[in-house]
Amino acid sequence: MSEAKSDAVWSEDMDKEAHIGTYDAFIKGATYGTIAVIAVVILLAIITL
């Protein structure tokens, strides 16, 4: 998804590679965090039954 932007939107002051790296890391963290929370909720549901 981060590759969809053209080079026209990046100014000279912006570090494109750092921005894309940070965005990709955020998406990965959010994805794994969501999976972890769902796993905890499922485990809690199993334990309390």
Gaussian input, Z-matrix of N, CA and C with variables (Angstrom, degrees):
# hf/3-21g

backbone

0 1
 N
 C     1     B1
 C     2     B2     1     A1
 N     3     B3     2     A2     1     D1
 C     4     B4     3     A3     2     D2
 C     5     B5     4     A4     3     D3
 N     6     B6     5     A5     4     D4
 C     7     B7     6     A6     5     D5
 C     8     B8     7     A7     6     D6
 N     9     B9     8     A8     7     D7
 C    10    B10     9     A9     8     D8
 C    11    B11    10    A10     9     D9
 N    12    B12    11    A11    10    D10
 C    13    B13    12    A12    11    D11
 C    14    B14    13    A13    12    D12
 N    15    B15    14    A14    13    D13
 C    16    B16    15    A15    14    D14
 C    17    B17    16    A16    15    D15
 N    18    B18    17    A17    16    D16
 C    19    B19    18    A18    17    D17
 C    20    B20    19    A19    18    D18
 N    21    B21    20    A20    19    D19
 C    22    B22    21    A21    20    D20
 C    23    B23    22    A22    21    D21
 N    24    B24    23    A23    22    D22
 C    25    B25    24    A24    23    D23
 C    26    B26    25    A25    24    D24
 N    27    B27    26    A26    25    D25
 C    28    B28    27    A27    26    D26
 C    29    B29    28    A28    27    D27
 N    30    B30    29    A29    28    D28
 C    31    B31    30    A30    29    D29
 C    32    B32    31    A31    30    D30
 N    33    B33    32    A32    31    D31
 C    34    B34    33    A33    32    D32
 C    35    B35    34    A34    33    D33
 N    36    B36    35    A35    34    D34
 C    37    B37    36    A36    35    D35
 C    38    B38    37    A37    36    D36
 N    39    B39    38    A38    37    D37
 C    40    B40    39    A39    38    D38
 C    41    B41    40    A40    39    D39
 N    42    B42    41    A41    40    D40
 C    43    B43    42    A42    41    D41
 C    44    B44    43    A43    42    D42
 N    45    B45    44    A44    43    D43
 C    46    B46    45    A45    44    D44
 C    47    B47    46    A46    45    D45
 N    48    B48    47    A47    46    D46
 C    49    B49    48    A48    47    D47
 C    50    B50    49    A49    48    D48
 N    51    B51    50    A50    49    D49
 C    52    B52    51    A51    50    D50
 C    53    B53    52    A52    51    D51
 N    54    B54    53    A53    52    D52
 C    55    B55    54    A54    53    D53
 C    56    B56    55    A55    54    D54
 N    57    B57    56    A56    55    D55
 C    58    B58    57    A57    56    D56
 C    59    B59    58    A58    57    D57
 N    60    B60    59    A59    58    D58
 C    61    B61    60    A60    59    D59
 C    62    B62    61    A61    60    D60
 N    63    B63    62    A62    61    D61
 C    64    B64    63    A63    62    D62
 C    65    B65    64    A64    63    D63
 N    66    B66    65    A65    64    D64
 C    67    B67    66    A66    65    D65
 C    68    B68    67    A67    66    D66
 N    69    B69    68    A68    67    D67
 C    70    B70    69    A69    68    D68
 C    71    B71    70    A70    69    D69
 N    72    B72    71    A71    70    D70
 C    73    B73    72    A72    71    D71
 C    74    B74    73    A73    72    D72
 N    75    B75    74    A74    73    D73
 C    76    B76    75    A75    74    D74
 C    77    B77    76    A76    75    D75
 N    78    B78    77    A77    76    D76
 C    79    B79    78    A78    77    D77
 C    80    B80    79    A79    78    D78
 N    81    B81    80    A80    79    D79
 C    82    B82    81    A81    80    D80
 C    83    B83    82    A82    81    D81
 N    84    B84    83    A83    82    D82
 C    85    B85    84    A84    83    D83
 C    86    B86    85    A85    84    D84
 N    87    B87    86    A86    85    D85
 C    88    B88    87    A87    86    D86
 C    89    B89    88    A88    87    D87
 N    90    B90    89    A89    88    D88
 C    91    B91    90    A90    89    D89
 C    92    B92    91    A91    90    D90
 N    93    B93    92    A92    91    D91
 C    94    B94    93    A93    92    D92
 C    95    B95    94    A94    93    D93
 N    96    B96    95    A95    94    D94
 C    97    B97    96    A96    95    D95
 C    98    B98    97    A97    96    D96
 N    99    B99    98    A98    97    D97
 C   100   B100    99    A99    98    D98
 C   101   B101   100   A100    99    D99
 N   102   B102   101   A101   100   D100
 C   103   B103   102   A102   101   D101
 C   104   B104   103   A103   102   D102
 N   105   B105   104   A104   103   D103
 C   106   B106   105   A105   104   D104
 C   107   B107   106   A106   105   D105
 N   108   B108   107   A107   106   D106
 C   109   B109   108   A108   107   D107
 C   110   B110   109   A109   108   D108
 N   111   B111   110   A110   109   D109
 C   112   B112   111   A111   110   D110
 C   113   B113   112   A112   111   D111
 N   114   B114   113   A113   112   D112
 C   115   B115   114   A114   113   D113
 C   116   B116   115   A115   114   D114
 N   117   B117   116   A116   115   D115
 C   118   B118   117   A117   116   D116
 C   119   B119   118   A118   117   D117
 N   120   B120   119   A119   118   D118
 C   121   B121   120   A120   119   D119
 C   122   B122   121   A121   120   D120
 N   123   B123   122   A122   121   D121
 C   124   B124   123   A123   122   D122
 C   125   B125   124   A124   123   D123
 N   126   B126   125   A125   124   D124
 C   127   B127   126   A126   125   D125
 C   128   B128   127   A127   126   D126
 N   129   B129   128   A128   127   D127
 C   130   B130   129   A129   128   D128
 C   131   B131   130   A130   129   D129
 N   132   B132   131   A131   130   D130
 C   133   B133   132   A132   131   D131
 C   134   B134   133   A133   132   D132
 N   135   B135   134   A134   133   D133
 C   136   B136   135   A135   134   D134
 C   137   B137   136   A136   135   D135
 N   138   B138   137   A137   136   D136
 C   139   B139   138   A138   137   D137
 C   140   B140   139   A139   138   D138
 N   141   B141   140   A140   139   D139
 C   142   B142   141   A141   140   D140
 C   143   B143   142   A142   141   D141
 N   144   B144   143   A143   142   D142
 C   145   B145   144   A144   143   D143
 C   146   B146   145   A145   144   D144

   B1=1.4406
   B2=1.5265
   B3=1.3226
   B4=1.4517
   B5=1.5227
   B6=1.3220
   B7=1.4637
   B8=1.5275
   B9=1.3231
   B10=1.4585
   B11=1.5328
   B12=1.3252
   B13=1.4585
   B14=1.5283
   B15=1.3159
   B16=1.4572
   B17=1.5202
   B18=1.3149
   B19=1.4608
   B20=1.5223
   B21=1.3117
   B22=1.4593
   B23=1.5282
   B24=1.3191
   B25=1.4585
   B26=1.5221
   B27=1.3078
   B28=1.4591
   B29=1.5211
   B30=1.3312
   B31=1.4639
   B32=1.5247
   B33=1.3076
   B34=1.4664
   B35=1.5246
   B36=1.3443
   B37=1.4575
   B38=1.5212
   B39=1.3108
   B40=1.4576
   B41=1.5246
   B42=1.3337
   B43=1.4570
   B44=1.5304
   B45=1.3115
   B46=1.4621
   B47=1.5294
   B48=1.3242
   B49=1.4659
   B50=1.5313
   B51=1.3215
   B52=1.4657
   B53=1.5256
   B54=1.3282
   B55=1.4540
   B56=1.5252
   B57=1.3013
   B58=1.4677
   B59=1.5222
   B60=1.3303
   B61=1.4623
   B62=1.5252
   B63=1.3175
   B64=1.4637
   B65=1.5231
   B66=1.3233
   B67=1.4661
   B68=1.5286
   B69=1.3263
   B70=1.4698
   B71=1.5293
   B72=1.3372
   B73=1.4647
   B74=1.5253
   B75=1.3324
   B76=1.4662
   B77=1.5327
   B78=1.3217
   B79=1.4678
   B80=1.5231
   B81=1.3347
   B82=1.4709
   B83=1.5225
   B84=1.3300
   B85=1.4596
   B86=1.5135
   B87=1.3187
   B88=1.4609
   B89=1.5291
   B90=1.3152
   B91=1.4648
   B92=1.5242
   B93=1.3482
   B94=1.4655
   B95=1.5246
   B96=1.3106
   B97=1.4600
   B98=1.5191
   B99=1.3222
   B100=1.4615
   B101=1.5181
   B102=1.3162
   B103=1.4714
   B104=1.5280
   B105=1.3325
   B106=1.4680
   B107=1.5209
   B108=1.3108
   B109=1.4716
   B110=1.5245
   B111=1.3273
   B112=1.4668
   B113=1.5211
   B114=1.3423
   B115=1.4588
   B116=1.5349
   B117=1.3099
   B118=1.4645
   B119=1.5261
   B120=1.2977
   B121=1.4656
   B122=1.5247
   B123=1.3160
   B124=1.4617
   B125=1.5231
   B126=1.3263
   B127=1.4729
   B128=1.5195
   B129=1.3118
   B130=1.4633
   B131=1.5201
   B132=1.3207
   B133=1.4601
   B134=1.5271
   B135=1.3182
   B136=1.4699
   B137=1.5232
   B138=1.3188
   B139=1.4586
   B140=1.5280
   B141=1.3157
   B142=1.4619
   B143=1.5190
   B144=1.2976
   B145=1.4715
   B146=1.4857
   A1=110.62
   A2=117.97
   A3=119.46
   A4=111.91
   A5=117.67
   A6=120.59
   A7=112.61
   A8=118.03
   A9=121.55
   A10=112.82
   A11=117.79
   A12=120.91
   A13=110.09
   A14=115.57
   A15=119.26
   A16=109.70
   A17=117.22
   A18=121.54
   A19=112.20
   A20=118.44
   A21=121.77
   A22=112.36
   A23=118.59
   A24=120.93
   A25=112.71
   A26=119.49
   A27=123.60
   A28=109.39
   A29=116.35
   A30=120.00
   A31=108.92
   A32=115.86
   A33=120.92
   A34=111.90
   A35=117.21
   A36=120.80
   A37=113.27
   A38=117.21
   A39=120.86
   A40=110.66
   A41=115.84
   A42=121.53
   A43=107.50
   A44=115.37
   A45=121.58
   A46=112.02
   A47=117.26
   A48=120.38
   A49=111.45
   A50=117.61
   A51=120.52
   A52=110.68
   A53=116.61
   A54=120.38
   A55=110.77
   A56=116.89
   A57=120.86
   A58=110.40
   A59=117.24
   A60=120.75
   A61=112.00
   A62=116.78
   A63=121.27
   A64=110.66
   A65=116.36
   A66=120.64
   A67=110.78
   A68=116.51
   A69=119.83
   A70=111.34
   A71=117.49
   A72=120.68
   A73=110.83
   A74=117.27
   A75=120.74
   A76=110.66
   A77=116.87
   A78=120.54
   A79=110.69
   A80=117.48
   A81=120.58
   A82=110.80
   A83=117.04
   A84=120.63
   A85=112.29
   A86=116.80
   A87=120.83
   A88=110.77
   A89=116.66
   A90=120.51
   A91=111.00
   A92=116.55
   A93=119.61
   A94=111.21
   A95=117.89
   A96=120.76
   A97=111.84
   A98=116.07
   A99=120.55
   A100=111.08
   A101=116.75
   A102=120.84
   A103=110.39
   A104=117.12
   A105=121.09
   A106=110.96
   A107=117.90
   A108=121.22
   A109=110.34
   A110=117.10
   A111=120.32
   A112=110.50
   A113=117.35
   A114=121.09
   A115=110.52
   A116=117.64
   A117=121.22
   A118=110.27
   A119=118.01
   A120=120.94
   A121=110.54
   A122=117.26
   A123=120.88
   A124=110.59
   A125=117.31
   A126=120.27
   A127=111.37
   A128=117.47
   A129=120.09
   A130=111.75
   A131=116.66
   A132=120.39
   A133=110.99
   A134=116.87
   A135=121.18
   A136=110.41
   A137=116.78
   A138=121.02
   A139=111.36
   A140=117.48
   A141=119.93
   A142=113.67
   A143=119.24
   A144=120.34
   A145=112.52
   D1=-36.71
   D2=-178.14
   D3=-70.16
   D4=-16.28
   D5=178.60
   D6=-80.90
   D7=-5.81
   D8=-176.44
   D9=-72.64
   D10=-19.92
   D11=-178.59
   D12=-77.59
   D13=139.64
   D14=175.92
   D15=-83.11
   D16=164.43
   D17=179.33
   D18=-68.96
   D19=-12.14
   D20=-177.42
   D21=-68.23
   D22=-24.37
   D23=-177.61
   D24=-87.77
   D25=-5.36
   D26=-178.75
   D27=-97.68
   D28=119.98
   D29=177.08
   D30=-81.92
   D31=171.95
   D32=-179.89
   D33=-66.70
   D34=-27.99
   D35=-177.88
   D36=-78.08
   D37=-15.90
   D38=-176.17
   D39=-88.75
   D40=137.59
   D41=175.89
   D42=-93.08
   D43=96.41
   D44=-173.36
   D45=-60.02
   D46=-45.36
   D47=-177.39
   D48=-65.26
   D49=-39.93
   D50=178.54
   D51=-66.46
   D52=-40.32
   D53=179.36
   D54=-63.64
   D55=-46.96
   D56=-179.35
   D57=-65.02
   D58=-40.14
   D59=177.84
   D60=-62.54
   D61=-42.33
   D62=178.73
   D63=-65.63
   D64=-42.95
   D65=179.24
   D66=-62.43
   D67=-46.13
   D68=179.86
   D69=-63.60
   D70=-39.60
   D71=177.69
   D72=-64.62
   D73=-40.13
   D74=178.19
   D75=-62.38
   D76=-45.08
   D77=-179.76
   D78=-62.70
   D79=-43.10
   D80=177.90
   D81=-63.09
   D82=-44.66
   D83=179.42
   D84=-62.74
   D85=-42.45
   D86=178.79
   D87=-65.12
   D88=-38.97
   D89=179.76
   D90=-65.80
   D91=-50.37
   D92=-179.36
   D93=-67.66
   D94=-34.12
   D95=176.74
   D96=-64.38
   D97=-42.27
   D98=177.79
   D99=-63.93
   D100=-42.76
   D101=178.07
   D102=-62.20
   D103=-41.20
   D104=179.40
   D105=-64.14
   D106=-42.82
   D107=179.79
   D108=-64.48
   D109=-42.53
   D110=178.04
   D111=-62.30
   D112=-41.02
   D113=179.04
   D114=-63.26
   D115=-42.21
   D116=178.90
   D117=-63.99
   D118=-42.69
   D119=179.59
   D120=-63.56
   D121=-41.83
   D122=177.93
   D123=-64.23
   D124=-43.90
   D125=177.85
   D126=-62.01
   D127=-41.85
   D128=177.43
   D129=-63.14
   D130=-38.49
   D131=178.43
   D132=-65.66
   D133=-38.76
   D134=179.10
   D135=-68.39
   D136=-43.09
   D137=-176.90
   D138=-66.14
   D139=-37.54
   D140=-175.77
   D141=-84.00
   D142=-4.77
   D143=178.90
   D144=-77.58

